[in-house]
């Protein structure tokens, strides 16, 4: 008669949070190097916002990477969610400007 309510998925472990933040940090660092060499000067407004996105998301992932080992799994989950939300929000702004 009554079905069991499934429990929510467990938050990521510290090891997986470190791996996620490290991968995102490496991704944004490599994107920054590639785009720095490819973009011409002066930068248009969408490219300036893209540069801000690369810098902000790279710095956030670096800070979260440094603090991931000392944080609780729930805090790491919130940080990874925040990082992805900020990245998507800045990408939405870029798309609106284009």
C-alpha positions as CSV (number, residue, x, y, z in Angstrom):
1,X,0.0,0.0,0.0
2,X,2.7,2.5,1.0
3,X,5.7,2.7,-1.2
4,X,9.0,3.6,0.3
5,X,10.2,7.1,-0.4
6,X,13.6,6.8,-1.9
7,X,16.4,8.5,0.0
8,X,18.1,11.3,-1.8
9,X,21.4,10.5,-3.4
10,X,24.4,10.8,-1.1
11,X,26.5,13.9,-1.4
12,X,29.8,13.5,-3.3
13,X,32.7,12.2,-1.2
14,X,35.7,14.4,-0.6
15,X,37.7,12.4,-3.2
16,X,35.1,12.9,-5.9
17,X,34.6,16.6,-5.0
18,X,38.4,17.1,-5.3
19,X,38.4,15.3,-8.7
20,X,35.5,17.4,-10.0
21,X,37.0,20.7,-8.8
22,X,40.4,19.7,-10.2
23,X,39.0,18.8,-13.5
24,X,37.0,22.0,-13.8
25,X,40.1,24.0,-12.7
26,X,42.3,22.3,-15.4
27,X,39.6,22.8,-18.0
28,X,39.3,26.5,-17.3
29,X,43.1,26.9,-17.1
30,X,43.6,25.2,-20.5
31,X,40.7,27.2,-22.1
32,X,42.3,30.5,-20.8
33,X,45.6,29.6,-22.4
34,X,44.0,28.6,-25.7
35,X,41.7,31.6,-25.9
36,X,44.5,34.1,-24.9
37,X,46.5,33.1,-28.0
38,X,43.5,33.0,-30.4
39,X,41.6,36.2,-29.6
40,X,42.5,39.4,-31.5
41,X,42.6,42.7,-29.9
42,X,40.5,44.8,-29.0
43,X,37.9,42.4,-27.4
44,X,34.2,42.7,-28.2
45,X,31.7,42.8,-25.3
46,X,30.8,39.1,-25.6
47,X,34.5,38.1,-25.5
48,X,35.1,40.3,-22.5
49,X,32.2,38.5,-20.7
50,X,33.7,35.2,-21.8
51,X,37.1,36.2,-20.4
52,X,35.3,37.1,-17.1
53,X,33.6,33.7,-17.1
54,X,36.9,32.0,-17.6
55,X,38.6,34.0,-14.8
56,X,35.7,33.8,-12.3
57,X,35.0,30.1,-12.8
58,X,38.7,29.3,-12.8
59,X,39.3,31.2,-9.5
60,X,36.2,29.6,-7.9
61,X,37.2,26.1,-8.8
62,X,40.7,26.8,-7.6
63,X,39.5,28.0,-4.2
64,X,37.0,25.2,-3.9
65,X,39.8,22.7,-4.8
66,X,42.0,24.0,-2.0
67,X,39.1,23.9,0.5
68,X,37.5,20.6,-0.6
69,X,39.5,18.4,1.7
70,X,38.6,20.2,4.9
71,X,34.9,20.7,4.0
72,X,32.0,18.3,4.7
73,X,30.5,16.3,1.8
74,X,27.3,18.5,1.9
75,X,29.4,21.7,1.6
76,X,31.3,20.2,-1.3
77,X,28.1,19.4,-3.0
78,X,26.9,23.0,-2.6
79,X,30.2,24.3,-3.9
80,X,30.1,22.2,-7.0
81,X,26.5,23.2,-7.6
82,X,27.4,26.8,-7.2
83,X,30.3,26.5,-9.6
84,X,28.1,25.0,-12.3
85,X,25.3,27.5,-11.7
86,X,27.7,30.5,-12.0
87,X,29.2,29.0,-15.2
88,X,25.8,28.5,-16.7
89,X,24.6,32.0,-15.7
90,X,27.6,33.6,-17.3
91,X,27.1,31.5,-20.4
92,X,23.4,32.7,-20.5
93,X,24.6,36.3,-20.4
94,X,27.0,35.7,-23.2
95,X,24.2,34.1,-25.3
96,X,21.9,37.1,-24.7
97,X,24.6,39.5,-25.7
98,X,25.2,37.7,-29.0
